[in-house]
Amino acid sequence: MLLFPEIDRKKTKKKVDNLLKTYRSLVRIAGEKCSPKVTTAYTFEMKNIDKEFSRKPDKVVDRKYLAEVELEKITDAMNQLDAYDRQLLYDKFMDRNFTTNIAIYMKHHMSESKFYRELDNAMIHFAESYESGKLLIEK
């Protein structure tokens, strides 16, 4: 097994896109108390979570717990990235206020093509960071 096999970038980016598109839903399911706090340097900090559940049906508790676990994995992967990649991914997938791609690349003072190149690279870096490369798809 190669340490750095050739990566299918298109399929890997699709997997990252599918995961990060669920971020806002995961925050809503896990509850506001469990959503990561984002610092000015785009570092993600998980809030202290009381693992005490009320007497709700098991499916609700399981869904909430699974959302919390997934948020923790995403937070860990995000914090392994550099600040630039974190900021791009945050603006695209995690900001509470949905923003168009045009507004994002205008905010970052870059051309459209550069924005997509940089976003693609950030998504690949996220795939490498998420659970030690679990999202990477080899050719």
C-alpha angles and dihedrals in degrees: 000000000000119000091219108028120179109277125221094229096189095054092041092052090049090054092049091046091052092049097045093045087065092055096096091048091049090053091051093048095045091047132239092280090064100044115113118253113232117213126210089264089055092250112151119226122187113224118236105273122207105217090211113120126195121234096279125142114286095246092058092048092047092049091049092048093048090050090052092050092049091048089052091053092048091047092051091050093047092051090056091061126084118260094258094056091044091052094050094048092044093051092046102042113008111039111112090227108065108232129193121241089246092057091047096053091043089052090052093044096236138126121260094250093049090049092055092045091050093044091050090052092048090051091052090049089050090051089053092049098044107097092332095304102324091144095052116110117201124216 
